[in-house]
């Protein structure tokens, strides 16, 4: 999905979220285009990035976003694990669930996203 620049009104988060968008797209495209190793790598990178996003929200004291960020990191690692085990249908479903969590946070903060 796409995130408008400075949509969060937090320059640190804007930069990180643009990276997250690119990684999430790589996960979905990799799963759709039979580029499974690239999708798994993107999912692990996305998880690491969401570890940073979780810390950002923790510093800001926004518990709901902190929890959602942690959940996205866990789900991204699950996507990578499913790909590594060869469960591509499971990985696709997990990636869709991960994206739904992302959208939920965007809705909560009234930040545009599209997929």
N, C-alpha and C positions, 0 to 999 in steps of 0.2 A: 504494500500500500504506500501511498505517498504522504509525506508530511511537509507542510508548508514551512519555509524557512522562518525561524523565530516564532513559530506558532505557540511554543510553550512559554515564551517571554523569559526564557532562561538560556542564555547563550551556550553555557556548558552542556545543557541537556539537548538543545537543538542540534549541536554537532554530533553528539552521540546517537541521537535518534535517526539522523540521516544515514549514519553507518548501519544502524539496526535495520532500517528499511531495505538497504541494499543487500544485507545478509539474508533477510527473510525472503526476498525475491530469489536469491540464489538457491535457497533451500527448496522453494516451491518449483522453480524452473528445473533444478537438478533432478528432483523426483519425477517431474513430468517428461523430461527429455532424456531419461536413462543415463544421467550423469550422477550416479549414486555416490561415488567417493567425494565429489565436489559438494554435493548436498550435505553429506555427513560433516565434512570439514566446515562448511558454512554454519551448520547447526551448532557445532562446538564453539565456533567463534562468536555466534550470536549469544550463546549461553554465557560466555565470558563477558561479553559486552553488557548483558543484562545483570551480571553480578555488579558491574559498575553503576548501572542505572539504579539497582536496588540500594546501593550505598548512597547515591544522590538523594533518593527519596527518604532514606533513613535520616540523613543529615537535615533534611527539610522538615522532618517530623510528620510526614504524610503517610500514615500507617497503611491505608488502603492501597496506595500506589506502591509502597514498599513491598507489601504482600504480593501484589500482582506481578511486580518485577521479578521477585523471587520465583514465583510460579512459572513465568515465562522461561527463566533460566533452567528450571527443572524440566520443563516440557521440551525445551530445545535439546537438552542432553538426552532425553528419552527418544527424540526423533533420531538423533545420531546413533544411539544404541540399536534402535529398530532397524535402521539401514544396515549397520554393521552385521546384524544377525540375518539379514536378507528378508526381513518382513517389510516389504515395500508398501503393501496396502496399509499395514499398521502405521508405518511412518507417515504416509499421506494423511491418514486420519488424525494422527497426533499433531502434524503440522497445521491442519485445519483448526484443531482445538487451540493450539498455541496462538494462531492468528486471531481467533475469537477473543481470547484473553487480551491481546493487544488492543483490539477494537474497543473492548469494554473500558479500558483505561482512557483511551482517547475520548470516548463518549463522556466519561465521568469528568474529564477536564475540558470538555468542549473544544477539542483540538481536531481539526478535520483529518480524516483518513479515508482512503478509498482503496478498494481492492478489485 
